[in-house]
């Protein structure tokens, strides 16, 4: 492909460190000025891409700066690729500047030298500059045409969109002192609690590392186990509860918990399942049972995402709220789901001081669950929660979210980006 690009017109560019530059096309030179050298580069590349568009084909561009000469190929759509090996300039040898001869007579020079020694700091250590250079500039761009240019040696800053994504990745990659419990709630069934629990768990585990658990706290046929991978056993919450004291003992090891949770090989989090084949009356969990289970999982996991179930009067549901650090309202754009979430926030605001704080700091995640719906409608629902929660975000429709196993890699790029933003909003409350 590189060999197929003609060498005409002859296009060269000069980029100076004083935020000026020159673009020369077949001998005709145009001066370029901008706020900084990176913007000079952007301006030059934009004009060369426009020229390529007029010609209907890619063109060659050679740029020169204080580090060397960089052959590039610029396409009509603005994409840039390397056009060959760069020619780097040698680094000039640093030589000490000769000392200026003093006009003072020798005796005066001796007095000055003694005076300088007297005023010198008592220790060189206090005056020495650190050898550690703290990088304050953002890393060069890595996406799109900016990333291609950065790979060729020209330091191009990332776009605002890439910077925002980096900020969100940084937020979900953090480790907090002590475990954190995040409850995903909505009293209405089908409000997207289980997919929300799985996707948030995946984002935090994939970016921040191990120690993330998704816990199905639903006693009425919770489906988190159906929507996630099963390990080499069939253990559920009911299997773990009788072994809680052993797992809390000093001799218990982290690997001992593997026989009770189901690891997600792609998304890197673990699942504590409920048993959807049992009647609710056979798997009720009292407040003290929930406390024991919570003590176990917070010993072994740093982040616990709880898929709450629908019964807001159940002991296990109320005790979950008592242990929660961050509340997440999961809802779709359907009015009945959104209304149920809003009513829940209003009820928690009246329950007690802890619940009121959770409600005020809540994150609302509105999923466009129907293909026939619109993301604008989901955003409208999110805006409606503005007076009830700290933040509300929307997630577009994605066929991979409906039915079958929930896997982050199966989602479209726009959906993955939306879940990353949603997870960052959660992280901001931890």
N, C-alpha and C positions, 0 to 999 in steps of 0.2 A: 504493500500500500504506500509506504513512504517513497519508494522509488518512482511511483506513478505520478507523484505531484510535480508539476513543472517548476522550473526555477525562475520563471517570469510570471508576473512582474517581480523585479528585485525589490524586496521590502526589508528594511532594517530599522531598528529602533535603538535609541540611546536613553537609558534611565539613570538619572543622577540622584545622589543622596539628598540633594536640596529640594526635592519634590518638583523637579523640572525634567523635561525630556524632549526628544525629537523623534518624529516618525518620518522616514524617507521612503518614497515610492518612486522608483525609476528616476532618481536624481532630484525629485522635488521634495523639499523638507518642510515639515510643519512643526512648530513649537508646541509642546504640551506642558501644561502646568496644573497642579492639583494640590490637595491638602498634604499629601505625603507620597512617598515613592510607590507605595502599594497601589494607591489610586491612580497614579500615573500609568502603572502597568495595566490596570483595568481599562483606563481610557484608551490606551493604545490597542489593546486586544479587541475592544469593542469596535474600533474603527477598522481594524484589519478584518474582523469577522464580517462587517458590513461590505467591505470590498470583495471578500470571498463570495458573499451573497450575490453581488452584482455580476460576478464572473460565473456563478453557478457551480463552483468547485472549490476544494481547499487550496490554500496558498501557503507558501513558505515565508517564515518570518525569522529573522535573526536579531536577537536582542543583546545589547551590551550593557553591563553595569560594572560596578567596582569590583565584582568577583569573577567576571569572565564573560564569555560569549555563549549564548544559548540558542541553538537552532530549534525551531518549533514549526509545527504544522497547524494552521488555524482553519477550522471548518466553518461553513456558512451558518451553522446553528450555534456557533460560539464554542463548540468543543475544541480542546487543544490537546495535542500529543507531541511527544518528543520527535524532533526531526533529525536526530543524530547525537553524537557525543559532544557534550559541552567542552569548550576550551577554557580552562580555568587559569586565572592570572596567578603568578607566583606571589606569595606573601612577602612583602618587603622586609628586609632585615632591619630590626630595630637597633639603632646605634645611639649611644649616649651623646647628648649635645655637648659640645665643648663649653667649658666654663668661661664666662666673660672675665676678661682681665680687669682687675680693680684699679681705679685711679688713685686709691688711697695709698699713702706710703706704707712701707713694710710694718712700721710700728703701729700704725692705725689698723692695718689688717690683722695684726696679732691681737689687738684689743677687741676688734669685732669678733674674731674667732672665739676668744675667751668668753665674750658676752653671749654668743650663740650657744656655747656649751653650757653656760650657766642657766640660760633660759630653756634648754632642751628638757623634755619630760624625763623624770627619773627612770623610767623603764621604756624600752623600745616596744615591749609587748602591748602597752596601752595605746600606742600610736599606730600600730600596724593595721592595715586594712585586711579584712577577711579575704581568704582565697576562695571562699564559697560564693559563687555568683547565683543569686536568687533570680530565677526566671520569672519576670512579671508579665511579659508579653504572652498572648494566647498562642497556642500551637498553630502552625500553618493550617490552611484548609486541607481537608481530606476528601471532600465530596464534590461531585460535579466538575465543571471546567476549572474552578478554582483549585481543586485538588490535583488535577492534571498539571496545572502550571506549577504548583508547589513541588510536585515530584520532579519537575525538570530543573529545580534549583532556585526558582524565584519565590521569595517568601510572600505569599498572598494570604491575607487574613481570611478567616472563615466568614461565611455569610451570616446574617442575623439568624436565619433558620438553623444553620448548623450550630451556632453558639447556643441557641435555645435548647437544642437536643443534647448538647454536651452538658448543659446545666442540669437537665433532668436526669441524665445518666449518673452524674455525680451525686445527685440527691438520693437516688435509690441504691447507690453503692455503699452508703455509709453503714457503719456499725455503731449502735448506740450502747451506752453503759447500762447493762441490765436488760432483761427480756422485755418485749413489747407485745401486747395483745391487741389485735385489730378485729373488731366485730363487724361483719357484713350483714345488714339487717333490712327487713321489710316484711310486714305482717301479711302481705298478699302473696300467694303462691304464684310462681311463674314470673316473678319480677326481676329475674336474672341474678339472683344471689349466688348460685353455684358457679356459673361462668365467671362472675366477678371475683369470687374467692380464688378460683383456679388461676385466672390471668394475673391478678395482683401477686399471688405467690410465685408465679413463674418469673415475672419481671424482677422481683426482689432477689430471688435465688440466682437467676442467670447473671445478674449484675453485681450482687453483693456477696455471692458465695453461699456455702452451705448453712444449715441451721434454720431453715424456713419450713414451717408446718402448716398444712391446710387441714383443719379439724371440722368434721361434719357433726355439728351439735344438734342435728335434727332427729327427733324421736318419731316423726311421722313420715317414714319412707324417704329419708334423705338420699339423694342420687349422686352425691359427690363421688362415691366409689364407682358408680356406673360410668361416670364421665372421665375417669382417670385410669391410669395403668394399675393393674393388680400385681403385687409382688408374688413371691413363691409360697404364699400362704393365704388364708382367708380371714385373718384376724380383724376384729373390729374394736370399737370402744368397749364393748362388753367383755372382750378378751383381756384388755389392758387393765380394767378396773381391779380385778382380784390380785393383780401383780404389782399394784401401785407401791405398796410398802417395800417390796424387794427392790424395785427400781429407784426408790428414794434412799436406799441404804448406802452407806459410804463405799461399800465394795462393788456397787453396780457400775457397769461400764457403758459407754455410749453405744457400743455395738449391740448391747443386750436389748435395746429398744427396737432394733431392726425386725424382730419377730412380730412386732405389733403394728408397724407402720408400713406403708407401701411407697417405695421410692419411684419418682418420675425420672426416668433415665434421660429424657431430653431436656426437661425444664428444671431439673435439679432440686425440686422440693419434695417433701414427704407428705403423705396423706394418712390421717387417722380416720378410718371409715366408721359410719354407723351401719346398722344392718337393715336394709330396706325390705327384707323378707319377714321381719318380725313385726308383730303388732306393737303399737305404741305402748300399750299396757305392760308389755313384756320387757321393755327397755327404758322405762322411766329412770331418770337420774336425779337424785335429791341434791339439795344445795351442798351438803357435805361431800357427796360423791364428786360433784363438779370441782370442788376445792381440791380434792386429792388428785384428780386428773390434771387440773391446771398446775398443781405443784410439780407433777412429773414432767409435763411438756415444757414448762419454763426452766426446768433443770437442764434439759437437753437441747432446747431450741431457743434462738435469739428473737425470732419473729413468729407469732402464732396468728394465723388468719382463721377466724371462726365463721363457718357457714351456719347461720343462726337457726334456721328453721322458721316456721310460721307462727308457732304458739307463743305469743308474747306474755302469757300468764304462767307458763311452765317454770318450775323452780330452776331448771338448768339454764333457761333463757335469761331470767332475772339475775341469776348469779354470774352469768357471762358478762352482763352489763357492769356489774360491780367490779369485775377484774379488767375491764376494757380500758386501754389507753387512747385508742383512736376509733371513732365510729365512722362507718361507711354506709350510706344509704344507697342500695342498689335498686334501680328502677328502669323500666322501659319508657318509651314516649307515650304509652297508653295512659289515659287520664286516671283510670282506677288504680294503676300501680303508683303513679306519681302522688295521687291523693293519699294513698295508704302510707307512703313514705313521709309526706308532710305531716299527717296526723300523728305519726309515731314521734317525729321530732318535737312536736308541740306537747305531747304527753310526757316525754322524757324531760323536757324543760321544767315540768311541774313536779317531777317525782322526788328528786332530792338534789343536793348541791353537786354531787359528782355527775349525775345524769344530765343536769342542766349544762355543765361545762362540756360534756361530750356532745350534746346537741348543738351548742353554739360553735364548736370546733369541728363539726361533722363535714365530711366530704361526700357529695352526692355524685354518683356516676350514672348518667342517663345513656342507655344503650338504644340505638335504633334497631329494634328487634325485628321489624318487618321490612322486607325488601320493597314493598309497595309504599312504605313511609318515606320520610325525607330526613336528612340530617338536620335541616333547618328546624323541623318540628322538634327533634331531640334537643337542639340548642335552645329552642323556645322554652321547653320544659325546664332545662337547666337554669335559664335566666329566672324562672319563676321561683326558684329556691333561694334567690339572692338574699332575702331577709331572714331566712331560717338557718342557713348553714354558712360555714366559713368559705367554701368554694364548691362550685358545681361544674362538672366537665361532661362532655358528650363523646360517645364512641360510635363510629359509623357501622352500618350493617355489614356483616361478613358471614357468608354461607358456612364457613368452618366453625362458627360458634353455635350452629344449630344441629344438634344430633351428633352422636358418636363421641369419640374421645376428644378432649380439649387439649390442643397442643399449640404453643405459641408460634412455632415455625410454620404452621399451616395457615396462619392469618396473612392477609394482604398487608403490604408495607404501611398503608395509611392506617390500618387498624392497629398494627403493632405500635405505630407512633402515638396513636391516641391512648393506648393502654399505658405506654411509658409516661405520658403526661399525667394520666390519672394516678399512677403509682407515685410520681413525684409529688403530686398534691397531697397524697397520704403521708409521704415521708416528711413533708414540711410540718406536719403536726406531731411528729415523734420526738 
